[in-house]
């Protein structure tokens, strides 16, 4: 945040329902099991067409492999799938 690294420790509520089992509170700005927020993911997605992954990693302090996975998911949505039978 403004050049200062920030770590969030978020405590979520869990309940044990007799009918449904264990349910965990959902957080609007965090995908389930995610280690980065939706806003940071969106920021990284905006940088991907502009910068190499290594530079984005240095800028955001997010591991290279995490950025690569974000890029793969982004490309699956942006690039249409090829119909191999039509080639």
C-alpha positions in Angstrom: 0.0 0.0 0.0 1.7 3.2 -1.2 5.0 1.3 -1.5 4.7 -0.4 1.9 4.2 -4.2 1.9 1.0 -5.2 3.6 -0.2 -8.6 4.8 -3.8 -9.2 5.8 -4.7 -11.9 8.3 -8.4 -12.5 7.9 -10.3 -14.6 10.3 -13.4 -16.1 8.9 -16.3 -17.7 10.7 -17.1 -21.4 10.4 -20.2 -23.1 11.5 -21.2 -26.7 11.7 -24.7 -27.3 10.4 -26.4 -30.6 11.1 -27.9 -30.7 7.6 -25.2 -29.0 5.5 -22.0 -29.8 7.2 -19.2 -27.3 7.8 -19.8 -23.9 6.1 -17.2 -21.1 6.0 -18.0 -17.4 5.7 -17.4 -16.0 2.1 -15.6 -12.8 1.7 -16.5 -10.6 -1.3 -13.0 -9.4 -2.2 -11.3 -12.8 -1.8 -11.9 -15.9 -3.9 -12.1 -19.2 -2.0 -8.6 -20.5 -1.0 -6.9 -17.5 -2.7 -3.7 -16.0 -1.4 -4.2 -12.7 -3.2 -7.2 -10.3 -3.3 -9.4 -9.9 -6.4 -8.1 -6.3 -6.7 -4.5 -7.4 -6.8 -5.3 -10.1 -9.3 -7.0 -7.5 -11.5 -4.0 -5.2 -11.2 -1.7 -8.0 -12.3 -4.0 -8.8 -15.2 -3.8 -5.2 -16.4 0.0 -5.3 -16.2 0.5 -8.6 -18.1 0.1 -7.2 -21.6 2.5 -4.3 -20.8 5.3 -5.9 -18.8 7.3 -9.2 -18.6 6.2 -11.5 -15.7 9.6 -11.0 -14.0 9.0 -7.2 -13.8 5.5 -7.6 -12.5 6.8 -10.0 -9.8 9.3 -7.5 -8.7 6.8 -4.7 -8.7 4.0 -6.5 -6.8 6.2 -8.9 -4.8 4.1 -11.8 -5.9 5.8 -15.0 -6.9 6.6 -15.5 -10.6 4.6 -18.8 -10.7 1.5 -17.2 -9.2 1.6 -14.5 -11.9 2.2 -17.1 -14.6 -1.0 -19.0 -13.4 -3.0 -15.7 -13.5 -1.7 -15.1 -17.0 -2.7 -18.6 -18.1 -6.3 -18.2 -16.8 -6.5 -14.7 -18.4 -5.4 -16.1 -21.8 -7.9 -18.9 -21.6 -10.7 -16.3 -21.3 -9.3 -13.9 -23.9 -8.0 -16.2 -26.6 -10.7 -18.3 -28.3 -10.2 -22.0 -28.4 -9.1 -23.6 -31.6 -11.5 -26.1 -33.3 -8.9 -28.7 -34.4 -11.4 -30.6 -36.5 -11.9 -27.6 -38.8 -8.1 -27.3 -39.6 
